[in-house]
C-alpha cells in the first residue's frame, strides 16, 4: 500500500491509502481533500494513533477495494479524560469531524474511538451516509455468543459509555445479559510507548479473570493486536472491533 500524509491543522491529520498498481497513481489535492481515480471512499476517524494500523489491517483483510482516508484528532481523548464527561464542546468536535468526512466525499464513516458513543450517535443523525460507532458490530456478535460477556478495556473513560451502548443494544434485542468490564491499567501507556508485547501480556493476564464468560470483547481498535495472546489465555470466543466493523460497513455500502 502507498500512503500519503497531509497536514490539516494543529491536531488533525489526514492520510490517504491506495493499492499499489502498475499504473501511475493520479492524486491531486483540492481544498483539504483529494480527487483520485479510486472507488468507495471510507473515512476513518481516530482519537488515538494506535487505532489506525489495526483498522487498516482489517480493511486489507476484509475490504481491500475500499479507499480509506484517516482523520486523527489526538486531543479528544485527553480532553475527555480531563473533563470527566462528554461535554457539549466534545460533541461538537465529533460532529465537525463527521462533516469534514462528508466534505471530502465519504461514502461511509467509521469512528474508531470507543469513548464517544453518544456524540457519534448525534453526528450520525445529522448526515445521510452510514456512520458506524466502533463497537456496534462487535456488540452484536457478542450478544449472539451468549449471556455472560466480558469486556477488556485499556482506556478507562470509555467504559461507562460502552457499557451503556451494550446494554441498550441488548434491551433493543430483548436479551438479558451480564457484562463484566475490566480496565487493564498500564496497557495503553505501554502501547503508546512502543511496548506492544507488554500491552498484549497485560491483557492476557486480565483475561484469565473472565474465563467463565461466553465471549470476551477487546474494547478498542488498538487492543485488537492482543487477540492471539488473549485467545491463548481463555477458552471462550474473543471478539475484536475492527474486523466486525469493516464487515458490517461493507455489507451496508458495497
C-alpha positions in Angstrom: 0.0 0.0 0.0 1.1 3.6 -0.6 0.2 6.2 1.9 0.3 10.0 1.6 0.0 12.2 4.7 -1.4 15.8 4.5 -1.3 18.3 7.4 -4.8 19.6 8.2 -4.4 21.6 11.4 -2.6 21.6 14.7 -4.3 18.5 15.9 -5.7 16.5 13.0 -4.1 14.7 10.2 -5.3 13.0 7.0 -3.8 10.0 5.4 -4.7 8.6 2.0 -4.1 5.0 1.1 -4.4 3.2 -2.3 -3.4 -0.2 -3.5 -0.1 -0.2 -5.4 -0.6 -0.9 -9.1 1.4 -0.9 -12.3 -0.3 2.3 -13.5 0.9 5.7 -12.3 -1.0 6.9 -9.2 -3.0 10.0 -10.0 -3.5 12.2 -7.0 -4.2 15.9 -6.8 -5.1 18.0 -3.8 -8.2 20.1 -3.8 -9.4 22.1 -0.8 -8.5 19.8 2.1 -9.4 16.6 0.2 -8.2 14.5 -2.7 -9.6 13.8 -6.1 -8.5 10.3 -7.2 -9.2 7.6 -9.7 -10.5 5.3 -6.9 -13.6 3.6 -5.7 -15.6 3.7 -2.4 -14.1 6.3 -0.1 -14.4 5.4 3.6 -13.4 8.0 6.2 -11.9 6.6 9.4 -11.9 9.0 12.4 -9.4 8.3 15.2 -8.8 9.8 18.6 -5.5 7.8 19.2 -2.8 7.0 16.6 -2.6 3.4 17.9 -6.0 2.7 16.5 -5.0 3.4 12.9 -3.0 0.3 12.0 -5.5 -2.3 13.3 -8.3 -0.9 11.1 -6.0 -0.6 8.1 -5.2 -4.3 8.6 -8.9 -5.1 8.9 -9.6 -3.3 5.6 -6.8 -5.2 3.9 -8.3 -8.5 5.0 -12.0 -7.7 4.6 -12.4 -4.9 2.1 -9.2 -4.2 0.2 -11.0 -2.4 -2.7 -12.2 0.4 -0.4 -10.3 3.7 -0.4 -9.6 4.7 3.2 -8.9 8.2 4.5 -7.7 8.6 8.1 -8.5 11.6 10.3 -6.6 11.7 13.6 -7.6 14.2 16.3 -5.5 13.2 19.2 -6.6 15.9 21.6 -10.1 14.3 22.0 -9.1 11.5 24.5 -7.0 13.7 26.9 -9.7 16.4 26.8 -12.4 13.8 27.6 -10.3 12.4 30.4 -9.7 16.0 31.8 -13.4 16.9 31.6 -14.6 13.6 33.1 -17.7 13.6 30.9 -18.8 14.0 27.3 -19.2 17.8 27.1 -21.1 19.8 24.5 -17.8 21.0 23.1 -16.5 17.5 22.6 -19.8 16.5 20.9 -19.5 19.5 18.6 -16.0 18.5 17.7 -17.1 14.9 16.8 -19.8 16.4 14.6 -17.3 18.6 12.9 -15.1 15.7 12.0 -18.1 13.9 10.5 -19.0 16.9 8.4 -15.4 17.1 7.2 -15.7 13.5 6.1 -18.8 14.4 4.1 -16.9 17.4 2.6 -14.1 15.1 1.2 -16.6 12.7 -0.4 -17.0 9.9 2.1 -19.5 7.1 1.2 -19.3 5.9 4.8 -17.7 6.9 8.1 -16.2 4.7 10.8 -15.2 6.1 14.2 -12.5 4.1 15.9 -12.7 6.0 19.3 -14.9 3.9 21.6 -15.4 6.6 24.3 -17.6 8.9 22.3 -20.7 6.8 21.5 -23.4 9.5 22.3 -21.6 12.1 20.3 -21.2 9.7 17.3 -25.0 8.9 17.5 -25.7 12.6 17.3 -23.3 13.1 14.4 -24.8 10.1 12.5 -28.3 11.5 12.9 -27.2 14.7 11.1 -25.8 13.1 8.0 -27.2 11.0 5.2 -24.4 8.4 4.8 -23.7 5.4 7.0 -21.8 6.3 10.2 -20.7 3.4 12.5 -19.6 3.5 16.1 -16.5 1.4 16.6 -18.1 -1.4 18.6 -21.7 -1.8 17.5 -20.9 -4.7 15.1 -18.8 -6.5 17.8 -21.5 -5.9 20.4 -24.0 -7.6 18.1 -21.7 -10.6 17.7 -21.2 -10.8 21.4 -25.0 -10.9 22.1 -25.2 -13.8 19.7 -22.5 -15.7 21.6 -24.3 -15.9 25.0 -25.5 -14.1 28.0 -22.2 -13.8 30.0 -19.9 -11.3 28.3 -16.5 -9.9 29.3 -15.0 -6.6 28.2 -11.3 -5.8 28.4 -10.6 -2.0 28.1 -7.3 0.0 28.2 -8.9 3.5 28.3 -10.9 3.8 31.5 -13.1 6.8 30.5 -14.5 4.7 27.6 -16.0 2.0 29.8 -19.2 3.7 31.1 -20.3 4.8 27.6 -19.5 1.3 26.1 -21.5 -0.4 28.9 -24.4 1.9 28.2 -24.3 1.2 24.5 -24.0 -2.6 25.1 -27.0 -2.8 27.4 -29.1 -0.6 25.2 -28.4 -3.0 22.3 -29.3 -5.9 24.5 -32.5 -4.3 25.6 -33.4 -3.5 22.0 -33.0 -7.1 21.1 -34.9 -8.3 24.2 -31.9 -10.0 25.7 -30.9 -10.2 29.4 -27.1 -10.3 29.7 -24.4 -9.9 32.3 -21.4 -7.8 31.3 -18.2 -7.9 33.3 -15.8 -5.0 32.4 -12.1 -4.8 33.4 -9.8 -1.8 32.9 -6.3 -3.1 32.2 -4.2 -0.4 33.9 -0.9 0.4 32.2 -1.6 -1.4 28.9 -2.4 1.7 26.9 0.6 3.5 28.3 2.8 0.6 27.2 1.4 0.5 23.7 1.8 4.3 23.3 5.5 4.0 24.4 6.0 1.3 21.7 5.9 -1.7 24.0 3.3 -3.8 22.3 4.4 -7.0 23.9 3.7 -5.7 27.4 0.3 -4.4 26.3 -0.6 -7.8 25.0 0.7 -9.6 28.1 -1.3 -7.4 30.4 -4.5 -8.0 28.5 -3.9 -11.8 28.5 -3.3 -11.7 32.3 -6.5 -9.8 32.9 -8.5 -12.1 30.6 -7.9 -15.0 33.0 -10.4 -13.3 35.3 -13.1 -13.6 32.6 -12.8 -17.4 32.0 -16.4 -18.0 32.8 -17.7 -15.8 30.1 -19.3 -17.0 26.8 -17.3 -14.3 24.9 -14.8 -11.6 25.7 -14.6 -8.4 23.8 -11.4 -6.4 23.3 -12.8 -3.0 23.8 -10.8 -0.8 21.4 -9.4 -0.9 17.9 -5.9 -0.6 19.5 -6.5 -3.7 21.6 -7.2 -5.9 18.6 -3.5 -6.6 18.3 -3.8 -8.7 21.5 -6.2 -11.2 20.0 -3.8 -14.1 19.9 -2.4 -13.5 23.4 -5.9 -13.3 24.9 -7.2 -16.3 22.9 -4.4 -18.4 24.4 -5.3 -17.3 27.9 -9.0 -18.3 27.8 -11.2 -20.9 26.1 -14.2 -18.7 25.1 -14.6 -16.7 21.9 -12.5 -13.5 21.8 -14.0 -10.7 19.7 -12.3 -7.6 18.2 -14.0 -4.5 16.8 -12.0 -3.7 13.6 -12.9 -6.8 11.6 -16.5 -6.8 12.8 -16.9 -3.1 11.9 -15.3 -3.4 8.4 -17.6 -6.4 7.6 -20.7 -4.6 8.7 -19.8 -1.3 6.8 -19.1 -3.3 3.7 -22.4 -5.1 3.9 -24.2 -1.8 4.2 -22.4 0.1 1.4 -20.9 -2.4 -1.1 
